[in-house]
Amino acid sequence: MYDNQILGFDEDAVLSHDTLEYLNLRTNKIDKREEIKKLNRMTALKVLVVTGNPFVERAGESILFELFASIKTLERINKIPIDKRFLKGVFAWQAESYKEAKRLEKAEKEAGQEVDSLT
């Protein structure tokens, strides 16, 4: 499916390819990471190539960690093996994402308290 101007996926179509192990989506027009996350229903998927899609270009390398976190069957992403070094990166990314979510939650709560004190 390399270089086919693909924008996204129909969830029923994804389910119909549940034995697919290798999927090359390189150089398509997938703009939303949510489209790739639909592939987590492909239980045999081991290799996924997504280089050259707009959502990858915007998100950078951290998107690879996010993809692995949502598609647990993967053994390789963009030719990068899922090994101990990669997993350390996933854990670091998850920890950083958690810290950022907590920071935003705290900021929103403080902003809400400031609004309450003004009224």
DSSP file with accessible surface (Angstrom, degrees, kcal/mol):
  #  RESIDUE AA STRUCTURE BP1 BP2  ACC     N-H-->O    O-->H-N    N-H-->O    O-->H-N    TCO  KAPPA ALPHA  PHI   PSI    X-CA   Y-CA   Z-CA
    1    1 A M    >         0   0  109      0, 0.0     3,-0.7     0, 0.0     5,-0.3   0.000 360.0 360.0 360.0  16.5    0.0    0.0    0.0
    2    2 A Y  T 3   -     0   0  111      1,-0.2    25,-0.2     2,-0.1    23,-0.1  -0.369 360.0  -3.1 -62.1 131.7    3.1    2.1   -0.4
    3    3 A D  T 3  S+     0   0   78     23,-2.8    -1,-0.2     1,-0.1    25,-0.2   0.902  86.9 133.2  53.3  54.6    2.6    5.5   -2.0
    4    4 A N  S <  S-     0   0   99     -3,-0.7    24,-0.1    22,-0.2    -1,-0.1   0.168  74.7-111.2-118.5  14.1   -1.2    5.1   -2.7
    5    5 A Q        +     0   0  104     22,-0.5     2,-0.2     1,-0.2    23,-0.1   0.786  53.6 176.1  62.4  27.8   -2.5    8.5   -1.4
    6    6 A I        -     0   0   27     -5,-0.3    23,-1.9     1,-0.1    -1,-0.2  -0.463  17.8-179.9 -68.6 133.5   -4.2    6.7    1.5
    7    7 A L        -     0   0  123      1,-0.3    24,-0.6    -2,-0.2    25,-0.4   0.692  58.8 -39.4-103.3 -30.6   -6.0    9.0    3.9
    8    8 A G        -     0   0   29     22,-0.1     2,-0.4    23,-0.1    -1,-0.3  -0.953  59.5 -90.5-175.5-168.2   -7.4    6.5    6.4
    9    9 A F        -     0   0   31     -2,-0.3     2,-0.5    -3,-0.1     3,-0.0  -0.973  18.3-128.9-134.3 145.0   -9.1    3.2    7.0
   10   10 A D     >  -     0   0   99     -2,-0.4     4,-2.0     1,-0.1     3,-0.3  -0.768  26.7-136.5 -84.4 128.7  -12.5    1.8    7.3
   11   11 A E  H  > S+     0   0   90     -2,-0.5     4,-2.0     1,-0.2     5,-0.1   0.855 103.0  53.7 -61.2 -35.0  -12.6   -0.3   10.5
   12   12 A D  H  > S+     0   0  120      1,-0.2     4,-1.4     2,-0.2    -1,-0.2   0.901 107.6  51.5 -66.0 -36.8  -14.5   -3.2    8.9
   13   13 A A  H  4 S+     0   0   44     -3,-0.3     4,-0.4     2,-0.2    -2,-0.2   0.898 107.3  53.2 -65.6 -39.1  -11.8   -3.4    6.2
   14   14 A V  H >< S+     0   0    6     -4,-2.0     3,-1.6     1,-0.2    -2,-0.2   0.938 107.5  51.2 -60.4 -44.9   -9.1   -3.5    8.9
   15   15 A L  H >< S+     0   0   67     -4,-2.0     3,-0.9     1,-0.3    -1,-0.2   0.814 100.4  63.2 -64.9 -27.9  -10.8   -6.4   10.6
   16   16 A S  T 3< S+     0   0   80     -4,-1.4    -1,-0.3     1,-0.3    -2,-0.2   0.608 100.6  54.3 -74.8  -8.3  -11.0   -8.3    7.3
   17   17 A H  T X   +     0   0  104     -3,-1.6     3,-1.5    -4,-0.4    -1,-0.3  -0.213  65.1 137.4-115.1  44.6   -7.2   -8.4    7.2
   18   18 A D  T <   +     0   0   81     -3,-0.9    26,-0.6     1,-0.3    -1,-0.1   0.569  68.9  54.3 -74.6  -4.6   -6.6   -9.9   10.6
   19   19 A T  T 3  S+     0   0  112     -3,-0.2    -1,-0.3    24,-0.1     2,-0.2   0.486  77.6 119.7-104.0  -1.7   -3.9  -12.3    9.3
   20   20 A L    <   +     0   0   61     -3,-1.5    24,-0.2     1,-0.1     3,-0.1  -0.412  34.3 177.0 -66.7 129.6   -1.7   -9.6    7.7
   21   21 A E        +     0   0  102      1,-0.2    25,-2.6    24,-0.2    26,-2.5   0.694  64.3  44.0-105.4 -27.4    1.8   -9.5    9.2
   22   22 A Y  E     +a   47   0A 120     24,-0.2     2,-0.4    23,-0.2    -1,-0.2  -0.985  59.3 176.6-127.2 126.5    3.6   -6.8    7.2
   23   23 A L  E     -a   48   0A  10     24,-2.4    26,-2.3    -2,-0.4     2,-0.8  -0.960  10.2-167.0-135.5 115.8    2.0   -3.5    6.2
   24   24 A N  E     +a   49   0A  38     -2,-0.4    26,-0.1    24,-0.2    24,-0.1  -0.880  18.9 161.1-104.5 105.5    3.9   -0.8    4.3
   25   25 A L        +     0   0    0     24,-3.0     3,-0.5    -2,-0.8     5,-0.2   0.087  24.6 150.6-107.5  20.7    2.0    2.5    4.4
   26   26 A R        +     0   0  105      1,-0.2   -23,-2.8    23,-0.1    26,-0.2  -0.187  61.3  10.2 -58.6 141.7    5.0    4.6    3.5
   27   27 A T  S    S+     0   0   50     24,-2.5   -22,-0.5   -25,-0.2    -1,-0.2   0.929  92.5 128.2  55.4  55.0    4.5    7.9    1.6
   28   28 A N        -     0   0    8     -3,-0.5    -1,-0.1   -25,-0.2   -21,-0.1  -0.459  69.5-104.4-115.5-163.2    0.7    8.1    1.9
   29   29 A K        +     0   0  106    -23,-1.9     2,-0.6    -2,-0.2    24,-0.1  -0.077  56.8 149.6-119.5  33.2   -1.4   11.0    3.1
   30   30 A I        +     0   0    0     -5,-0.2    25,-1.9     1,-0.2    26,-0.3  -0.578  13.9 171.7 -72.9 115.7   -2.4    9.7    6.5
   31   31 A D        +     0   0   75    -24,-0.6     2,-0.5    -2,-0.6    -1,-0.2   0.630  54.2  62.4-102.4 -20.0   -2.9   12.9    8.5
   32   32 A K    >>  -     0   0  127    -25,-0.4     3,-1.6     1,-0.1     4,-0.7  -0.942  64.4-148.5-117.5 128.7   -4.4   11.6   11.8
   33   33 A R  H 3> S+     0   0   82     -2,-0.5     4,-1.9     1,-0.3     3,-0.4   0.778  96.2  72.0 -62.2 -25.1   -2.7    9.2   14.2
   34   34 A E  H 3> S+     0   0  109      1,-0.2     4,-0.9     2,-0.2    -1,-0.3   0.824  89.9  60.5 -60.1 -30.3   -6.1    7.9   15.1
   35   35 A E  H X4 S+     0   0   37     -3,-1.6     3,-0.6     1,-0.2     4,-0.3   0.920 106.1  45.3 -63.9 -41.9   -6.3    6.2   11.6
   36   36 A I  H >< S+     0   0    0     -4,-0.7     3,-2.2    -3,-0.4    -2,-0.2   0.879 103.7  63.5 -70.0 -35.5   -3.2    4.2   12.4
   37   37 A K  H >< S+     0   0   69     -4,-1.9     3,-1.7     1,-0.3    -1,-0.2   0.772  88.3  71.1 -62.5 -22.1   -4.5    3.3   15.8
   38   38 A K  G X< S+     0   0   45     -4,-0.9     3,-1.4    -3,-0.6    -1,-0.3   0.769  83.5  72.2 -62.1 -22.8   -7.3    1.5   14.1
   39   39 A L  G X   +     0   0    1     -3,-2.2     3,-2.5    -4,-0.3    -1,-0.3   0.602  69.6  88.7 -71.1  -9.5   -4.7   -1.1   13.1
   40   40 A N  G <  S+     0   0   83     -3,-1.7    -1,-0.3     1,-0.3    -2,-0.1   0.700  78.1  66.0 -63.7 -12.0   -4.6   -2.4   16.6
   41   41 A R  G <  S+     0   0  104     -3,-1.4     2,-1.3    -4,-0.1    -1,-0.3   0.534  76.7  91.1 -84.4  -6.1   -7.4   -4.7   15.6
   42   42 A M    X   -     0   0    5     -3,-2.5     3,-1.5     1,-0.2    31,-0.1  -0.731  61.7-173.4 -89.2  91.2   -5.0   -6.5   13.2
   43   43 A T  T 3  S+     0   0  100     -2,-1.3    -1,-0.2     1,-0.3   -24,-0.1   0.599  76.4  49.9 -71.0 -12.0   -3.8   -9.1   15.7
   44   44 A A  T 3  S+     0   0   26    -26,-0.6    -1,-0.3   -24,-0.2     2,-0.2   0.497  76.8 126.6-101.9  -4.0   -1.2  -10.7   13.5
   45   45 A L    <   +     0   0    0     -3,-1.5   -24,-0.2    -6,-0.2   -23,-0.2  -0.335  19.6 157.3 -63.5 121.6    0.5   -7.4   12.5
   46   46 A K        +     0   0   72    -25,-2.6    29,-3.7     1,-0.3    30,-1.9   0.671  60.7  41.3-114.5 -31.4    4.3   -7.6   13.2
   47   47 A V  E     +ab  22  76A  25    -26,-2.5   -24,-2.4    27,-0.2     2,-0.4  -0.988  59.8 177.8-128.5 128.1    5.8   -5.0   10.9
   48   48 A L  E     -ab  23  77A   0     28,-1.8    30,-2.8    -2,-0.4     2,-0.5  -0.997   8.7-168.1-131.8 128.7    4.4   -1.5   10.2
   49   49 A V  E     +a   24   0A   7    -26,-2.3   -24,-3.0    -2,-0.4   -23,-0.1  -0.977  20.6 155.2-117.9 120.1    6.1    1.2    8.0
   50   50 A V    >   +     0   0    0     -2,-0.5     3,-1.1   -26,-0.1     6,-0.2   0.287  21.9 139.1-126.9   7.7    4.6    4.7    8.2
   51   51 A T  T 3   +     0   0   56      1,-0.2   -24,-2.5   -25,-0.1   -23,-0.2  -0.203  65.5  30.7 -54.1 141.1    7.5    6.9    7.2
   52   52 A G  T 3  S+     0   0   28      1,-0.3    -1,-0.2   -26,-0.2     3,-0.0   0.596  85.1 124.8  86.5  11.8    6.5    9.8    4.9
   53   53 A N    X>  -     0   0    0     -3,-1.1     4,-2.1   -26,-0.2     3,-0.8  -0.813  68.8-120.4-100.7 146.3    2.9   10.4    6.3
   54   54 A P  H 3> S+     0   0   43      0, 0.0     4,-2.2     0, 0.0     5,-0.2   0.870 111.1  55.4 -54.6 -39.3    2.0   13.8    7.5
   55   55 A F  H 3> S+     0   0    2    -25,-1.9     4,-1.8     1,-0.2     5,-0.2   0.859 110.1  47.0 -66.3 -29.9    1.1   12.7   11.1
   56   56 A V  H <> S+     0   0   16     -3,-0.8     4,-2.3   -26,-0.3    -1,-0.2   0.919 109.9  52.2 -73.9 -43.2    4.6   11.2   11.4
   57   57 A E  H  < S+     0   0  126     -4,-2.1    -2,-0.2     1,-0.2    -1,-0.2   0.888 114.4  43.3 -62.0 -38.1    6.4   14.3   10.1
   58   58 A R  H  < S+     0   0  158     -4,-2.2    -1,-0.2    -5,-0.2    -2,-0.2   0.904 118.5  41.7 -73.0 -43.4    4.5   16.5   12.6
   59   59 A A  H >< S-     0   0   26     -4,-1.8     3,-0.5    -5,-0.2    -2,-0.2   0.757  92.9-158.0 -81.0 -27.1    4.9   14.2   15.6
   60   60 A G  T ><  -     0   0   34     -4,-2.3     3,-1.5     1,-0.2     4,-0.3  -0.333  52.9 -28.0  78.9-162.1    8.5   13.2   15.1
   61   61 A E  T >> S+     0   0  140      1,-0.3     3,-1.6     2,-0.2     4,-0.7   0.771 124.3  73.0 -64.6 -27.7   10.1   10.1   16.6
   62   62 A S  H <> S+     0   0   48     -3,-0.5     4,-2.0     1,-0.3     3,-0.4   0.789  83.1  71.3 -61.3 -22.9    7.8    9.9   19.7
   63   63 A I  H <> S+     0   0    0     -3,-1.5     4,-2.8     1,-0.2    -1,-0.3   0.850  90.1  60.5 -62.6 -29.7    5.0    8.8   17.4
   64   64 A L  H <> S+     0   0   11     -3,-1.6     4,-2.2    -4,-0.3    -1,-0.2   0.917 104.9  47.7 -63.8 -39.6    6.8    5.4   17.1
   65   65 A F  H  X S+     0   0   31     -4,-0.7     4,-2.3    -3,-0.4    -1,-0.2   0.916 111.8  50.2 -65.8 -41.5    6.5    4.9   20.8
   66   66 A E  H  X S+     0   0   23     -4,-2.0     4,-1.5     2,-0.2    -2,-0.2   0.909 109.4  51.2 -63.9 -41.4    2.8    5.8   20.7
   67   67 A L  H  X S+     0   0    1     -4,-2.8     4,-2.4     1,-0.2     3,-0.3   0.929 110.4  48.4 -62.1 -44.4    2.2    3.4   17.9
   68   68 A F  H  < S+     0   0   32     -4,-2.2    -1,-0.2     1,-0.2    -2,-0.2   0.909 108.0  55.3 -63.2 -39.0    3.9    0.6   19.8
   69   69 A A  H  < S+     0   0   20     -4,-2.3    -1,-0.2     1,-0.2    -2,-0.2   0.828 116.7  36.9 -63.6 -28.9    1.9    1.4   22.9
   70   70 A S  H  < S+     0   0   27     -4,-1.5     2,-0.6    -3,-0.3    -1,-0.2   0.708 118.6  47.8 -97.5 -21.0   -1.4    1.1   20.9
   71   71 A I    ><  +     0   0    1     -4,-2.4     3,-1.4    -5,-0.2    -1,-0.2  -0.812  66.7 179.3-120.5  88.2   -0.4   -1.9   18.6
   72   72 A K  T 3  S+     0   0  146     -2,-0.6    -1,-0.1     1,-0.3    -4,-0.1   0.640  70.2  66.3 -69.9 -15.5    1.1   -4.4   20.9
   73   73 A T  T 3  S+     0   0   54    -31,-0.1    -1,-0.3   -33,-0.1    -5,-0.1   0.603  73.5 119.1 -83.1  -9.6    1.8   -7.1   18.3
   74   74 A L    <   +     0   0    6     -3,-1.4   -27,-0.2    -6,-0.2   -28,-0.2  -0.285  32.5 173.9 -65.7 139.0    4.5   -5.0   16.5
   75   75 A E  S    S+     0   0  110    -29,-3.7     7,-2.8     1,-0.4     2,-0.3   0.523  74.8  23.0-111.6 -20.1    8.0   -6.4   16.3
   76   76 A R  E     -bC  47  81A 103    -30,-1.9   -28,-1.8     5,-0.3     2,-0.4  -0.985  58.0-169.3-147.5 141.5    9.3   -3.6   13.9
   77   77 A I  E >  S-bC  48  80A   0      3,-2.2     3,-2.3    -2,-0.3   -28,-0.2  -0.995  82.7 -15.3-130.2 124.4    8.2    0.0   13.2
   78   78 A N  T 3  S-     0   0   25    -30,-2.8   -29,-0.1    -2,-0.4    -1,-0.1   0.896 129.0 -54.3  49.7  44.4    9.8    1.7   10.2
   79   79 A K  T 3  S+     0   0  149    -31,-0.2    -1,-0.3     1,-0.2   -30,-0.1   0.526 110.9 126.7  69.9   5.7   12.6   -0.9   10.1
   80   80 A I  E <   -C   77   0A  59     -3,-2.3    -3,-2.2     6,-0.0    -1,-0.2  -0.844  59.4-130.1 -94.4 122.0   13.3   -0.2   13.8
   81   81 A P  E     -C   76   0A  52      0, 0.0     2,-1.3     0, 0.0    -5,-0.3  -0.420  14.0-121.9 -72.0 144.5   13.3   -3.4   15.8
   82   82 A I        +     0   0   35     -7,-2.8     2,-0.2    -2,-0.1    -6,-0.0  -0.745  60.5 142.8 -83.5  93.8   11.3   -3.5   19.0
   83   83 A D     >  -     0   0   71     -2,-1.3     4,-2.7     1,-0.0     5,-0.2  -0.585  68.7 -77.7-122.9-172.7   14.1   -4.4   21.4
   84   84 A K  H  > S+     0   0  175      1,-0.2     4,-2.1     2,-0.2     5,-0.2   0.889 128.9  51.7 -59.1 -40.3   15.2   -3.5   24.9
   85   85 A R  H  > S+     0   0  201      2,-0.2     4,-1.6     1,-0.2    -1,-0.2   0.928 111.2  46.9 -63.5 -42.9   16.5   -0.1   23.8
   86   86 A F  H  > S+     0   0   15      1,-0.2     4,-2.1     2,-0.2    -2,-0.2   0.928 110.3  53.3 -63.7 -43.9   13.3    0.7   22.0
   87   87 A L  H  X S+     0   0   52     -4,-2.7     4,-2.7     1,-0.2    -1,-0.2   0.872 103.8  56.0 -62.2 -35.4   11.3   -0.4   25.0
   88   88 A K  H  X S+     0   0  155     -4,-2.1     4,-2.3     1,-0.2    -1,-0.2   0.906 107.6  49.9 -61.1 -40.2   13.3    1.9   27.3
   89   89 A G  H  X S+     0   0   18     -4,-1.6     4,-2.7     2,-0.2    -2,-0.2   0.898 109.0  51.7 -63.7 -39.6   12.3    4.8   25.0
   90   90 A V  H  X S+     0   0    3     -4,-2.1     4,-2.8     2,-0.2    -2,-0.2   0.944 110.9  47.4 -61.7 -47.7    8.6    3.7   25.2
   91   91 A F  H  X S+     0   0  128     -4,-2.7     4,-2.4     1,-0.2    -2,-0.2   0.909 112.9  48.6 -63.1 -40.5    8.8    3.7   29.0
   92   92 A A  H  X S+     0   0   61     -4,-2.3     4,-2.6    -5,-0.2    -1,-0.2   0.923 112.1  49.4 -64.8 -42.3   10.5    7.1   29.1
   93   93 A W  H  X S+     0   0   57     -4,-2.7     4,-2.8     2,-0.2    -2,-0.2   0.929 111.3  49.1 -63.0 -43.5    7.9    8.5   26.6
   94   94 A Q  H  X S+     0   0   77     -4,-2.8     4,-2.3     2,-0.2    -2,-0.2   0.917 111.8  48.9 -63.4 -41.5    5.0    7.1   28.7
   95   95 A A  H  X S+     0   0   48     -4,-2.4     4,-2.5     2,-0.2    -1,-0.2   0.927 113.3  46.7 -63.9 -42.9    6.5    8.6   31.9
   96   96 A E  H  X S+     0   0  112     -4,-2.6     4,-2.5     2,-0.2    -2,-0.2   0.909 111.6  51.3 -66.5 -40.1    7.0   12.0   30.2
   97   97 A S  H  X S+     0   0   47     -4,-2.8     4,-2.4     2,-0.2    -1,-0.2   0.901 110.2  50.0 -62.5 -40.6    3.5   11.9   28.8
   98   98 A Y  H  X S+     0   0  144     -4,-2.3     4,-2.4    -5,-0.2    -2,-0.2   0.937 110.6  48.9 -63.7 -45.8    2.1   11.1   32.2
   99   99 A K  H  X S+     0   0  129     -4,-2.5     4,-2.4     1,-0.2    -2,-0.2   0.907 111.9  49.3 -60.5 -42.8    4.0   14.0   33.8
  100  100 A E  H  X S+     0   0   78     -4,-2.5     4,-2.6     2,-0.2     5,-0.2   0.915 109.9  50.8 -64.4 -41.7    2.8   16.4   31.1
  101  101 A A  H  X S+     0   0   52     -4,-2.4     4,-2.4     1,-0.2    -2,-0.2   0.919 111.9  47.5 -62.4 -41.8   -0.8   15.3   31.6
  102  102 A K  H  X S+     0   0   88     -4,-2.4     4,-2.5     2,-0.2    -1,-0.2   0.894 110.7  51.9 -65.6 -40.6   -0.6   15.8   35.3
  103  103 A R  H  X S+     0   0  133     -4,-2.4     4,-2.4     2,-0.2    -2,-0.2   0.937 112.3  45.5 -61.7 -44.4    1.0   19.3   34.8
  104  104 A L  H  X S+     0   0   77     -4,-2.6     4,-2.6     2,-0.2    -2,-0.2   0.901 111.2  52.8 -65.9 -40.3   -1.8   20.3   32.5
  105  105 A E  H  X S+     0   0  112     -4,-2.4     4,-2.2    -5,-0.2    -1,-0.2   0.926 111.0  47.0 -60.4 -44.4   -4.4   18.9   34.9
  106  106 A K  H  X S+     0   0  132     -4,-2.5     4,-2.7     2,-0.2    -2,-0.2   0.917 111.8  50.6 -64.0 -43.7   -2.9   21.0   37.7
  107  107 A A  H  X S+     0   0   42     -4,-2.4     4,-2.5     1,-0.2    -2,-0.2   0.909 110.9  48.8 -62.9 -41.2   -2.8   24.1   35.5
  108  108 A E  H  X S+     0   0  142     -4,-2.6     4,-2.3     2,-0.2    -1,-0.2   0.909 111.5  49.6 -64.7 -40.8   -6.4   23.7   34.5
  109  109 A K  H  X S+     0   0  146     -4,-2.2     4,-2.0     2,-0.2    -2,-0.2   0.933 112.2  47.4 -64.2 -44.9   -7.4   23.2   38.1
  110  110 A E  H  X S+     0   0   87     -4,-2.7     4,-2.1     2,-0.2    -2,-0.2   0.898 111.0  51.6 -63.8 -39.1   -5.5   26.3   39.2
  111  111 A A  H  X S+     0   0   49     -4,-2.5     4,-2.0     1,-0.2    -1,-0.2   0.902 108.9  51.5 -64.8 -38.2   -7.0   28.3   36.4
  112  112 A G  H  X S+     0   0   32     -4,-2.3     4,-2.2     1,-0.2    -1,-0.2   0.891 108.7  50.6 -65.3 -38.2  -10.5   27.2   37.5
  113  113 A Q  H  X S+     0   0  109     -4,-2.0     4,-2.1     2,-0.2    -1,-0.2   0.886 108.2  52.5 -67.8 -36.6   -9.8   28.3   41.0
  114  114 A E  H  X S+     0   0  128     -4,-2.1     4,-1.1     2,-0.2    -2,-0.2   0.912 109.6  49.2 -65.0 -40.2   -8.7   31.7   39.8
  115  115 A V  H  X S+     0   0   89     -4,-2.0     4,-0.9     1,-0.2     3,-0.5   0.922 110.1  51.4 -64.9 -42.0  -11.9   32.1   37.8
  116  116 A D  H >< S+     0   0  111     -4,-2.2     3,-0.6     1,-0.2    -1,-0.2   0.891 107.2  53.2 -62.2 -37.9  -14.0   31.1   40.9
  117  117 A S  H 3< S+     0   0   93     -4,-2.1    -1,-0.2     1,-0.2    -2,-0.2   0.763 105.7  54.9 -71.6 -21.9  -12.2   33.7   43.1
  118  118 A L  H 3<        0   0  148     -4,-1.1    -1,-0.2    -3,-0.5    -2,-0.2   0.707 360.0 360.0 -82.3 -19.2  -13.0   36.5   40.6
  119  119 A T    <<        0   0  141     -4,-0.9    -3,-0.0    -3,-0.6    -4,-0.0  -0.383 360.0 360.0 -95.8 360.0  -16.7   35.8   40.6
